[in-house]
Amino acid sequence: MARPPRFDTDQILDAAVRLAASAGPAGVTVSAVAQAIGAPSGSMYHRFTGRSALLAEVWLRTVERFQEGYLARLHSDPDPRTAARKAARHVVAWSRTRPEEAALLLHGAAEFGRADWSEEHIRRGDSGNERVFAAIGALAASLGFSDAKGLDRIVLALIDLPLSIVRRPLRAGEPLPPHAEDLAEECAAELLAAP
C-alpha cells in the first residue's frame, strides 16, 4: 500500500503564494517551494510536471478563488447598480483579507509563465476570464452602457479603479486603509450613475 503524501496540494500552493508575495513570480521555483514546506524537491514532481505547471496552478487557484466571490457579487442583487457597487467593494475586501494572494494577482498571468502553460491550464484561465467579462457585459447592457465608452466605464468602475486602490499599499507591504472599500464603492457609484 502506498504511503499517503505528507503534503497536500493546497499546502504546496499556499507555500507558493507566500513565496510569490514576498519575492514575486521569480521566487516560485519547485526547489524553493519544497524547501519552504520541508519536502524533497523530487516529491514535488509527483504533483507538478515542472515549474510552469506549478506557476499555472498557483495562479489559477488564486484567480479562481477571487473570481468566485466577484461573480457572486455581480449576481447578488436584481438592481445592477447595487450589484456593481458590491463587486467593486469585493475587489478591496478580498484583497484586505488575502493580501498575499492579492499581491500575487497584481503580477498578472503573463508573469506567471502563461506562455508556457499547458493547453488545459490556458483553457481554464480563459474560461474564468470569459465568465467574468460575460457578467460585466450583461451588467453593462442592463445599465444601458452598450457602446465602447460605456463598456470602458464599466471596466474602469469594476476593475481598474478598485485595483488601483489596493495596488500601492499591497506593493508597499502596507495594510489597506480602513476606508478603501468605501472609496471603491463610491467611485463605482459615481461612474455608473447614468449612461
NUNU-295425 format. One record per residue (C-alpha): residue in one letter; x, y, z; chain. Coordinates in Angstrom, 1 decimal, always signed. Example, Ala and Ser with C-alpha at 12.3 -4.5 7.8 and 13.67 -1.06 7.14 Angstrom:
<pts>
<pt><res>a</res><c1>+12.3</c1><c2>-4.5</c2><c3>+7.8</c3><chain>A</chain></pt>
<pt><res>s</res><c1>+13.7</c1><c2>-1.1</c2><c3>+7.1</c3><chain>A</chain></pt>
</pts>
This chain:
<pts>
<pt><res>m</res><c1>+0.0</c1><c2>+0.0</c2><c3>+0.0</c3><chain>A</chain></pt>
<pt><res>a</res><c1>+1.3</c1><c2>+3.4</c2><c3>-1.0</c3><chain>A</chain></pt>
<pt><res>r</res><c1>+2.2</c1><c2>+5.8</c2><c3>+1.8</c3><chain>A</chain></pt>
<pt><res>p</res><c1>-0.1</c1><c2>+8.8</c2><c3>+1.9</c3><chain>A</chain></pt>
<pt><res>p</res><c1>+1.5</c1><c2>+12.1</c2><c3>+0.8</c3><chain>A</chain></pt>
<pt><res>r</res><c1>+2.9</c1><c2>+14.2</c2><c3>+3.6</c3><chain>A</chain></pt>
<pt><res>f</res><c1>+1.9</c1><c2>+17.5</c2><c3>+2.0</c3><chain>A</chain></pt>
<pt><res>d</res><c1>-1.3</c1><c2>+18.0</c2><c3>+0.1</c3><chain>A</chain></pt>
<pt><res>t</res><c1>-1.6</c1><c2>+20.2</c2><c3>-3.0</c3><chain>A</chain></pt>
<pt><res>d</res><c1>-3.1</c1><c2>+23.1</c2><c3>-1.1</c3><chain>A</chain></pt>
<pt><res>q</res><c1>-0.2</c1><c2>+23.2</c2><c3>+1.4</c3><chain>A</chain></pt>
<pt><res>i</res><c1>+2.2</c1><c2>+23.3</c2><c3>-1.6</c3><chain>A</chain></pt>
<pt><res>l</res><c1>+0.3</c1><c2>+26.1</c2><c3>-3.3</c3><chain>A</chain></pt>
<pt><res>d</res><c1>+0.0</c1><c2>+28.0</c2><c3>-0.1</c3><chain>A</chain></pt>
<pt><res>a</res><c1>+3.8</c1><c2>+28.0</c2><c3>+0.2</c3><chain>A</chain></pt>
<pt><res>a</res><c1>+4.0</c1><c2>+29.1</c2><c3>-3.4</c3><chain>A</chain></pt>
<pt><res>v</res><c1>+1.6</c1><c2>+32.0</c2><c3>-2.7</c3><chain>A</chain></pt>
<pt><res>r</res><c1>+3.8</c1><c2>+33.1</c2><c3>+0.2</c3><chain>A</chain></pt>
<pt><res>l</res><c1>+6.9</c1><c2>+33.0</c2><c3>-2.0</c3><chain>A</chain></pt>
<pt><res>a</res><c1>+5.2</c1><c2>+34.9</c2><c3>-4.8</c3><chain>A</chain></pt>
<pt><res>a</res><c1>+4.0</c1><c2>+37.6</c2><c3>-2.3</c3><chain>A</chain></pt>
<pt><res>s</res><c1>+7.5</c1><c2>+38.1</c2><c3>-0.9</c3><chain>A</chain></pt>
<pt><res>a</res><c1>+9.7</c1><c2>+37.5</c2><c3>-4.0</c3><chain>A</chain></pt>
<pt><res>g</res><c1>+7.4</c1><c2>+37.8</c2><c3>-7.0</c3><chain>A</chain></pt>
<pt><res>p</res><c1>+6.9</c1><c2>+35.0</c2><c3>-9.6</c3><chain>A</chain></pt>
<pt><res>a</res><c1>+10.7</c1><c2>+34.6</c2><c3>-10.0</c3><chain>A</chain></pt>
<pt><res>g</res><c1>+10.8</c1><c2>+33.3</c2><c3>-6.3</c3><chain>A</chain></pt>
<pt><res>v</res><c1>+8.4</c1><c2>+30.5</c2><c3>-7.1</c3><chain>A</chain></pt>
<pt><res>t</res><c1>+10.5</c1><c2>+27.6</c2><c3>-8.0</c3><chain>A</chain></pt>
<pt><res>v</res><c1>+10.0</c1><c2>+23.9</c2><c3>-7.4</c3><chain>A</chain></pt>
<pt><res>s</res><c1>+13.0</c1><c2>+23.8</c2><c3>-5.1</c3><chain>A</chain></pt>
<pt><res>a</res><c1>+12.0</c1><c2>+26.9</c2><c3>-3.2</c3><chain>A</chain></pt>
<pt><res>v</res><c1>+8.5</c1><c2>+25.6</c2><c3>-2.6</c3><chain>A</chain></pt>
<pt><res>a</res><c1>+9.9</c1><c2>+22.2</c2><c3>-1.5</c3><chain>A</chain></pt>
<pt><res>q</res><c1>+12.3</c1><c2>+23.9</c2><c3>+0.9</c3><chain>A</chain></pt>
<pt><res>a</res><c1>+9.5</c1><c2>+26.2</c2><c3>+2.3</c3><chain>A</chain></pt>
<pt><res>i</res><c1>+7.4</c1><c2>+23.2</c2><c3>+3.3</c3><chain>A</chain></pt>
<pt><res>g</res><c1>+10.3</c1><c2>+20.8</c2><c3>+4.2</c3><chain>A</chain></pt>
<pt><res>a</res><c1>+9.7</c1><c2>+18.4</c2><c3>+1.3</c3><chain>A</chain></pt>
<pt><res>p</res><c1>+12.2</c1><c2>+16.8</c2><c3>-1.0</c3><chain>A</chain></pt>
<pt><res>s</res><c1>+12.3</c1><c2>+18.5</c2><c3>-4.4</c3><chain>A</chain></pt>
<pt><res>g</res><c1>+11.7</c1><c2>+15.2</c2><c3>-6.1</c3><chain>A</chain></pt>
<pt><res>s</res><c1>+8.4</c1><c2>+14.7</c2><c3>-4.4</c3><chain>A</chain></pt>
<pt><res>m</res><c1>+7.1</c1><c2>+17.9</c2><c3>-6.0</c3><chain>A</chain></pt>
<pt><res>y</res><c1>+7.3</c1><c2>+16.4</c2><c3>-9.4</c3><chain>A</chain></pt>
<pt><res>h</res><c1>+4.6</c1><c2>+13.9</c2><c3>-8.4</c3><chain>A</chain></pt>
<pt><res>r</res><c1>+2.2</c1><c2>+16.8</c2><c3>-8.2</c3><chain>A</chain></pt>
<pt><res>f</res><c1>+3.5</c1><c2>+19.1</c2><c3>-10.9</c3><chain>A</chain></pt>
<pt><res>t</res><c1>+5.3</c1><c2>+18.3</c2><c3>-14.1</c3><chain>A</chain></pt>
<pt><res>g</res><c1>+7.6</c1><c2>+21.2</c2><c3>-13.7</c3><chain>A</chain></pt>
<pt><res>r</res><c1>+7.8</c1><c2>+24.9</c2><c3>-12.8</c3><chain>A</chain></pt>
<pt><res>s</res><c1>+5.4</c1><c2>+26.0</c2><c3>-15.5</c3><chain>A</chain></pt>
<pt><res>a</res><c1>+2.7</c1><c2>+23.7</c2><c3>-14.1</c3><chain>A</chain></pt>
<pt><res>l</res><c1>+3.4</c1><c2>+24.9</c2><c3>-10.5</c3><chain>A</chain></pt>
<pt><res>l</res><c1>+3.1</c1><c2>+28.5</c2><c3>-11.7</c3><chain>A</chain></pt>
<pt><res>a</res><c1>-0.1</c1><c2>+27.8</c2><c3>-13.6</c3><chain>A</chain></pt>
<pt><res>e</res><c1>-1.7</c1><c2>+26.1</c2><c3>-10.6</c3><chain>A</chain></pt>
<pt><res>v</res><c1>-0.8</c1><c2>+28.8</c2><c3>-8.1</c3><chain>A</chain></pt>
<pt><res>w</res><c1>-2.1</c1><c2>+31.5</c2><c3>-10.4</c3><chain>A</chain></pt>
<pt><res>l</res><c1>-5.2</c1><c2>+29.7</c2><c3>-11.4</c3><chain>A</chain></pt>
<pt><res>r</res><c1>-6.2</c1><c2>+28.6</c2><c3>-7.9</c3><chain>A</chain></pt>
<pt><res>t</res><c1>-5.7</c1><c2>+32.2</c2><c3>-6.7</c3><chain>A</chain></pt>
<pt><res>v</res><c1>-7.6</c1><c2>+33.9</c2><c3>-9.5</c3><chain>A</chain></pt>
<pt><res>e</res><c1>-10.4</c1><c2>+31.3</c2><c3>-9.4</c3><chain>A</chain></pt>
<pt><res>r</res><c1>-10.9</c1><c2>+32.0</c2><c3>-5.7</c3><chain>A</chain></pt>
<pt><res>f</res><c1>-11.1</c1><c2>+35.7</c2><c3>-6.4</c3><chain>A</chain></pt>
<pt><res>q</res><c1>-13.5</c1><c2>+35.3</c2><c3>-9.4</c3><chain>A</chain></pt>
<pt><res>e</res><c1>-15.9</c1><c2>+33.1</c2><c3>-7.4</c3><chain>A</chain></pt>
<pt><res>g</res><c1>-16.6</c1><c2>+35.8</c2><c3>-4.9</c3><chain>A</chain></pt>
<pt><res>y</res><c1>-16.5</c1><c2>+38.6</c2><c3>-7.6</c3><chain>A</chain></pt>
<pt><res>l</res><c1>-19.1</c1><c2>+36.8</c2><c3>-9.8</c3><chain>A</chain></pt>
<pt><res>a</res><c1>-21.3</c1><c2>+36.1</c2><c3>-6.7</c3><chain>A</chain></pt>
<pt><res>r</res><c1>-21.3</c1><c2>+39.9</c2><c3>-6.1</c3><chain>A</chain></pt>
<pt><res>l</res><c1>-22.1</c1><c2>+40.7</c2><c3>-9.7</c3><chain>A</chain></pt>
<pt><res>h</res><c1>-25.1</c1><c2>+38.4</c2><c3>-9.5</c3><chain>A</chain></pt>
<pt><res>s</res><c1>-26.1</c1><c2>+39.3</c2><c3>-5.9</c3><chain>A</chain></pt>
<pt><res>d</res><c1>-28.8</c1><c2>+41.9</c2><c3>-6.5</c3><chain>A</chain></pt>
<pt><res>p</res><c1>-31.5</c1><c2>+42.5</c2><c3>-9.0</c3><chain>A</chain></pt>
<pt><res>d</res><c1>-30.5</c1><c2>+46.2</c2><c3>-9.1</c3><chain>A</chain></pt>
<pt><res>p</res><c1>-27.4</c1><c2>+46.3</c2><c3>-11.4</c3><chain>A</chain></pt>
<pt><res>r</res><c1>-26.0</c1><c2>+49.4</c2><c3>-9.7</c3><chain>A</chain></pt>
<pt><res>t</res><c1>-26.2</c1><c2>+47.7</c2><c3>-6.3</c3><chain>A</chain></pt>
<pt><res>a</res><c1>-24.5</c1><c2>+44.6</c2><c3>-7.7</c3><chain>A</chain></pt>
<pt><res>a</res><c1>-21.8</c1><c2>+46.7</c2><c3>-9.3</c3><chain>A</chain></pt>
<pt><res>r</res><c1>-21.1</c1><c2>+48.5</c2><c3>-6.1</c3><chain>A</chain></pt>
<pt><res>k</res><c1>-20.8</c1><c2>+45.2</c2><c3>-4.3</c3><chain>A</chain></pt>
<pt><res>a</res><c1>-18.4</c1><c2>+43.9</c2><c3>-6.9</c3><chain>A</chain></pt>
<pt><res>a</res><c1>-16.2</c1><c2>+47.0</c2><c3>-6.6</c3><chain>A</chain></pt>
<pt><res>r</res><c1>-16.1</c1><c2>+46.5</c2><c3>-2.8</c3><chain>A</chain></pt>
<pt><res>h</res><c1>-15.3</c1><c2>+42.9</c2><c3>-3.2</c3><chain>A</chain></pt>
<pt><res>v</res><c1>-12.0</c1><c2>+43.6</c2><c3>-5.0</c3><chain>A</chain></pt>
<pt><res>v</res><c1>-10.8</c1><c2>+45.6</c2><c3>-2.0</c3><chain>A</chain></pt>
<pt><res>a</res><c1>-12.4</c1><c2>+43.4</c2><c3>+0.7</c3><chain>A</chain></pt>
<pt><res>w</res><c1>-10.9</c1><c2>+40.2</c2><c3>-0.8</c3><chain>A</chain></pt>
<pt><res>s</res><c1>-7.5</c1><c2>+41.9</c2><c3>-1.1</c3><chain>A</chain></pt>
<pt><res>r</res><c1>-7.7</c1><c2>+43.0</c2><c3>+2.6</c3><chain>A</chain></pt>
<pt><res>t</res><c1>-8.4</c1><c2>+39.5</c2><c3>+3.8</c3><chain>A</chain></pt>
<pt><res>r</res><c1>-6.0</c1><c2>+37.8</c2><c3>+1.5</c3><chain>A</chain></pt>
<pt><res>p</res><c1>-3.1</c1><c2>+40.2</c2><c3>+1.0</c3><chain>A</chain></pt>
<pt><res>e</res><c1>-0.6</c1><c2>+37.6</c2><c3>-0.2</c3><chain>A</chain></pt>
<pt><res>e</res><c1>-3.0</c1><c2>+36.2</c2><c3>-2.8</c3><chain>A</chain></pt>
<pt><res>a</res><c1>-3.9</c1><c2>+39.7</c2><c3>-3.9</c3><chain>A</chain></pt>
<pt><res>a</res><c1>-0.2</c1><c2>+40.7</c2><c3>-4.2</c3><chain>A</chain></pt>
<pt><res>l</res><c1>+0.3</c1><c2>+37.6</c2><c3>-6.4</c3><chain>A</chain></pt>
<pt><res>l</res><c1>-2.6</c1><c2>+38.6</c2><c3>-8.7</c3><chain>A</chain></pt>
<pt><res>l</res><c1>-1.1</c1><c2>+42.1</c2><c3>-9.2</c3><chain>A</chain></pt>
<pt><res>h</res><c1>+1.7</c1><c2>+40.4</c2><c3>-11.2</c3><chain>A</chain></pt>
<pt><res>g</res><c1>-0.6</c1><c2>+39.0</c2><c3>-13.9</c3><chain>A</chain></pt>
<pt><res>a</res><c1>-0.8</c1><c2>+35.6</c2><c3>-15.6</c3><chain>A</chain></pt>
<pt><res>a</res><c1>+2.0</c1><c2>+36.5</c2><c3>-18.1</c3><chain>A</chain></pt>
<pt><res>e</res><c1>+4.5</c1><c2>+36.9</c2><c3>-15.3</c3><chain>A</chain></pt>
<pt><res>f</res><c1>+3.4</c1><c2>+33.5</c2><c3>-14.0</c3><chain>A</chain></pt>
<pt><res>g</res><c1>+4.6</c1><c2>+32.0</c2><c3>-17.3</c3><chain>A</chain></pt>
<pt><res>r</res><c1>+1.2</c1><c2>+31.8</c2><c3>-19.1</c3><chain>A</chain></pt>
<pt><res>a</res><c1>+3.1</c1><c2>+31.4</c2><c3>-22.5</c3><chain>A</chain></pt>
<pt><res>d</res><c1>+4.4</c1><c2>+28.0</c2><c3>-21.2</c3><chain>A</chain></pt>
<pt><res>w</res><c1>+1.3</c1><c2>+26.7</c2><c3>-19.6</c3><chain>A</chain></pt>
<pt><res>s</res><c1>-0.4</c1><c2>+23.5</c2><c3>-20.9</c3><chain>A</chain></pt>
<pt><res>e</res><c1>-3.4</c1><c2>+23.8</c2><c3>-23.1</c3><chain>A</chain></pt>
<pt><res>e</res><c1>-5.6</c1><c2>+22.7</c2><c3>-20.2</c3><chain>A</chain></pt>
<pt><res>h</res><c1>-4.3</c1><c2>+25.4</c2><c3>-17.9</c3><chain>A</chain></pt>
<pt><res>i</res><c1>-4.8</c1><c2>+28.1</c2><c3>-20.7</c3><chain>A</chain></pt>
<pt><res>r</res><c1>-8.4</c1><c2>+26.9</c2><c3>-21.2</c3><chain>A</chain></pt>
<pt><res>r</res><c1>-9.0</c1><c2>+27.0</c2><c3>-17.5</c3><chain>A</chain></pt>
<pt><res>g</res><c1>-7.7</c1><c2>+30.6</c2><c3>-17.3</c3><chain>A</chain></pt>
<pt><res>d</res><c1>-9.6</c1><c2>+31.7</c2><c3>-20.4</c3><chain>A</chain></pt>
<pt><res>s</res><c1>-12.8</c1><c2>+30.2</c2><c3>-19.1</c3><chain>A</chain></pt>
<pt><res>g</res><c1>-12.7</c1><c2>+32.1</c2><c3>-15.9</c3><chain>A</chain></pt>
<pt><res>n</res><c1>-11.9</c1><c2>+35.4</c2><c3>-17.6</c3><chain>A</chain></pt>
<pt><res>e</res><c1>-14.8</c1><c2>+34.8</c2><c3>-20.1</c3><chain>A</chain></pt>
<pt><res>r</res><c1>-17.3</c1><c2>+34.2</c2><c3>-17.3</c3><chain>A</chain></pt>
<pt><res>v</res><c1>-16.2</c1><c2>+37.5</c2><c3>-15.6</c3><chain>A</chain></pt>
<pt><res>f</res><c1>-16.3</c1><c2>+39.5</c2><c3>-18.8</c3><chain>A</chain></pt>
<pt><res>a</res><c1>-19.7</c1><c2>+38.0</c2><c3>-19.8</c3><chain>A</chain></pt>
<pt><res>a</res><c1>-21.1</c1><c2>+39.0</c2><c3>-16.4</c3><chain>A</chain></pt>
<pt><res>i</res><c1>-19.7</c1><c2>+42.5</c2><c3>-16.7</c3><chain>A</chain></pt>
<pt><res>g</res><c1>-21.1</c1><c2>+42.8</c2><c3>-20.3</c3><chain>A</chain></pt>
<pt><res>a</res><c1>-24.5</c1><c2>+41.7</c2><c3>-19.1</c3><chain>A</chain></pt>
<pt><res>l</res><c1>-24.3</c1><c2>+44.3</c2><c3>-16.3</c3><chain>A</chain></pt>
<pt><res>a</res><c1>-23.3</c1><c2>+46.9</c2><c3>-18.8</c3><chain>A</chain></pt>
<pt><res>a</res><c1>-26.3</c1><c2>+46.1</c2><c3>-21.0</c3><chain>A</chain></pt>
<pt><res>s</res><c1>-28.7</c1><c2>+46.2</c2><c3>-18.1</c3><chain>A</chain></pt>
<pt><res>l</res><c1>-27.4</c1><c2>+49.7</c2><c3>-17.2</c3><chain>A</chain></pt>
<pt><res>g</res><c1>-27.6</c1><c2>+50.9</c2><c3>-20.8</c3><chain>A</chain></pt>
<pt><res>f</res><c1>-23.9</c1><c2>+51.1</c2><c3>-21.4</c3><chain>A</chain></pt>
<pt><res>s</res><c1>-23.8</c1><c2>+49.5</c2><c3>-24.8</c3><chain>A</chain></pt>
<pt><res>d</res><c1>-21.1</c1><c2>+51.4</c2><c3>-26.7</c3><chain>A</chain></pt>
<pt><res>a</res><c1>-17.3</c1><c2>+51.2</c2><c3>-26.3</c3><chain>A</chain></pt>
<pt><res>k</res><c1>-17.2</c1><c2>+54.2</c2><c3>-24.0</c3><chain>A</chain></pt>
<pt><res>g</res><c1>-19.9</c1><c2>+52.6</c2><c3>-21.8</c3><chain>A</chain></pt>
<pt><res>l</res><c1>-18.0</c1><c2>+49.3</c2><c3>-21.6</c3><chain>A</chain></pt>
<pt><res>d</res><c1>-14.8</c1><c2>+51.2</c2><c3>-20.7</c3><chain>A</chain></pt>
<pt><res>r</res><c1>-16.7</c1><c2>+53.0</c2><c3>-18.0</c3><chain>A</chain></pt>
<pt><res>i</res><c1>-17.9</c1><c2>+49.6</c2><c3>-16.5</c3><chain>A</chain></pt>
<pt><res>v</res><c1>-14.4</c1><c2>+48.1</c2><c3>-16.6</c3><chain>A</chain></pt>
<pt><res>l</res><c1>-12.9</c1><c2>+51.3</c2><c3>-15.0</c3><chain>A</chain></pt>
<pt><res>a</res><c1>-15.6</c1><c2>+51.2</c2><c3>-12.3</c3><chain>A</chain></pt>
<pt><res>l</res><c1>-15.5</c1><c2>+47.5</c2><c3>-11.5</c3><chain>A</chain></pt>
<pt><res>i</res><c1>-11.9</c1><c2>+46.5</c2><c3>-12.2</c3><chain>A</chain></pt>
<pt><res>d</res><c1>-9.4</c1><c2>+49.3</c2><c3>-12.8</c3><chain>A</chain></pt>
<pt><res>l</res><c1>-10.3</c1><c2>+51.7</c2><c3>-10.0</c3><chain>A</chain></pt>
<pt><res>p</res><c1>-10.7</c1><c2>+49.1</c2><c3>-7.3</c3><chain>A</chain></pt>
<pt><res>l</res><c1>-7.3</c1><c2>+47.6</c2><c3>-8.3</c3><chain>A</chain></pt>
<pt><res>s</res><c1>-5.7</c1><c2>+51.0</c2><c3>-8.2</c3><chain>A</chain></pt>
<pt><res>i</res><c1>-6.9</c1><c2>+51.4</c2><c3>-4.6</c3><chain>A</chain></pt>
<pt><res>v</res><c1>-5.2</c1><c2>+48.2</c2><c3>-3.5</c3><chain>A</chain></pt>
<pt><res>r</res><c1>-2.1</c1><c2>+48.2</c2><c3>-5.7</c3><chain>A</chain></pt>
<pt><res>r</res><c1>+0.0</c1><c2>+50.8</c2><c3>-3.9</c3><chain>A</chain></pt>
<pt><res>p</res><c1>-0.4</c1><c2>+49.6</c2><c3>-0.4</c3><chain>A</chain></pt>
<pt><res>l</res><c1>-0.1</c1><c2>+45.9</c2><c3>-1.4</c3><chain>A</chain></pt>
<pt><res>r</res><c1>+3.1</c1><c2>+46.5</c2><c3>-3.3</c3><chain>A</chain></pt>
<pt><res>a</res><c1>+4.5</c1><c2>+48.5</c2><c3>-0.3</c3><chain>A</chain></pt>
<pt><res>g</res><c1>+3.5</c1><c2>+45.7</c2><c3>+2.1</c3><chain>A</chain></pt>
<pt><res>e</res><c1>+1.2</c1><c2>+48.0</c2><c3>+4.0</c3><chain>A</chain></pt>
<pt><res>p</res><c1>-2.3</c1><c2>+47.4</c2><c3>+5.1</c3><chain>A</chain></pt>
<pt><res>l</res><c1>-5.2</c1><c2>+48.8</c2><c3>+3.1</c3><chain>A</chain></pt>
<pt><res>p</res><c1>-6.6</c1><c2>+52.0</c2><c3>+4.6</c3><chain>A</chain></pt>
<pt><res>p</res><c1>-9.8</c1><c2>+51.4</c2><c3>+6.5</c3><chain>A</chain></pt>
<pt><res>h</res><c1>-11.9</c1><c2>+53.5</c2><c3>+4.0</c3><chain>A</chain></pt>
<pt><res>a</res><c1>-10.7</c1><c2>+51.6</c2><c3>+0.9</c3><chain>A</chain></pt>
<pt><res>e</res><c1>-13.9</c1><c2>+49.6</c2><c3>+0.4</c3><chain>A</chain></pt>
<pt><res>d</res><c1>-15.9</c1><c2>+52.8</c2><c3>+0.7</c3><chain>A</chain></pt>
<pt><res>l</res><c1>-13.7</c1><c2>+54.5</c2><c3>-1.9</c3><chain>A</chain></pt>
<pt><res>a</res><c1>-14.2</c1><c2>+51.6</c2><c3>-4.4</c3><chain>A</chain></pt>
<pt><res>e</res><c1>-17.9</c1><c2>+51.7</c2><c3>-3.9</c3><chain>A</chain></pt>
<pt><res>e</res><c1>-18.2</c1><c2>+55.4</c2><c3>-4.2</c3><chain>A</chain></pt>
<pt><res>c</res><c1>-16.2</c1><c2>+55.5</c2><c3>-7.4</c3><chain>A</chain></pt>
<pt><res>a</res><c1>-18.3</c1><c2>+52.8</c2><c3>-8.9</c3><chain>A</chain></pt>
<pt><res>a</res><c1>-21.5</c1><c2>+54.5</c2><c3>-7.9</c3><chain>A</chain></pt>
<pt><res>e</res><c1>-20.3</c1><c2>+57.8</c2><c3>-9.5</c3><chain>A</chain></pt>
<pt><res>l</res><c1>-19.2</c1><c2>+56.2</c2><c3>-12.7</c3><chain>A</chain></pt>
<pt><res>l</res><c1>-22.3</c1><c2>+54.2</c2><c3>-13.1</c3><chain>A</chain></pt>
<pt><res>a</res><c1>-24.8</c1><c2>+56.9</c2><c3>-12.1</c3><chain>A</chain></pt>
<pt><res>a</res><c1>-26.0</c1><c2>+57.4</c2><c3>-15.7</c3><chain>A</chain></pt>
<pt><res>p</res><c1>-25.2</c1><c2>+56.1</c2><c3>-19.1</c3><chain>A</chain></pt>
</pts>
